[in-house]
Amino acid sequence: MSRDRLLKYALVVFGIVFLLVYPLAIVWPSGWAWHEGAPYESDYFLMIVGVYATLGVFLILAARDPAANRSLILFTAASSLVHAAIMAWESFRMPGHMGHLWGDVAGLVGVAVVLFALSPPPRTA
């Protein structure tokens, strides 16, 4: 399978996962939710869900032409790595949040690694 085809599949899969952050927090709260109670009880969590759902839609759209959406792909990879680093730090700092290392932290590192590895090369002039 070609690198371009793998990237297209990865964009669709990651887009769908980003659209599913809310249900993931319901099913596995210790790995995806950073607050006590139901997901809708946290304004912060709902904000993150909104941002990731929007990103998910755009990743799915980017799968049509990854080369034309290189900056979105690299932004997703870089911001996922930064987000994962901050969350990993917080997992160690905050009691009871080590489950995030195997949930959202590991997921975001995986997104970053795959998208960096498969990202389209820069266009030449």
Residue pairs with C-beta under 8 A, 6 or more apart in sequence:
3 118
4 66
4 120
6 118
7 63
7 66
7 73
7 115
7 118
7 119
7 120
8 63
8 66
9 63
10 114
10 115
10 118
11 59
11 60
11 62
11 63
11 66
11 73
12 59
12 60
12 63
14 56
14 59
14 76
14 111
14 114
14 115
15 55
15 56
15 57
15 58
15 59
15 60
15 63
16 56
16 60
17 24
17 56
17 107
18 52
18 53
18 55
18 56
18 59
19 52
19 53
19 56
19 57
21 32
21 48
21 49
21 52
21 53
22 39
22 49
22 53
24 31
24 32
24 103
25 32
25 33
25 39
25 45
25 49
26 38
26 39
28 99
28 103
30 99
30 100
30 103
31 99
31 100
31 102
31 103
31 104
32 100
32 103
32 104
33 39
33 42
33 45
34 42
34 44
34 45
34 90
34 97
34 100
35 41
35 42
35 44
35 45
39 45
39 46
39 49
40 46
55 76
58 72
59 72
59 73
59 76
61 69
62 69
62 72
62 73
66 73
66 119
66 120
67 120
67 123
70 119
70 120
70 122
70 123
73 115
73 119
73 120
74 115
74 116
74 119
76 111
76 115
77 111
77 112
77 115
77 116
77 119
78 112
80 108
80 109
80 111
80 112
80 115
81 108
81 109
81 112
83 108
84 104
84 105
84 108
84 109
84 112
87 100
87 104
87 105
87 108
88 100
88 101
88 105
90 97
90 100
91 97
91 98
91 100
91 101
91 105
92 98
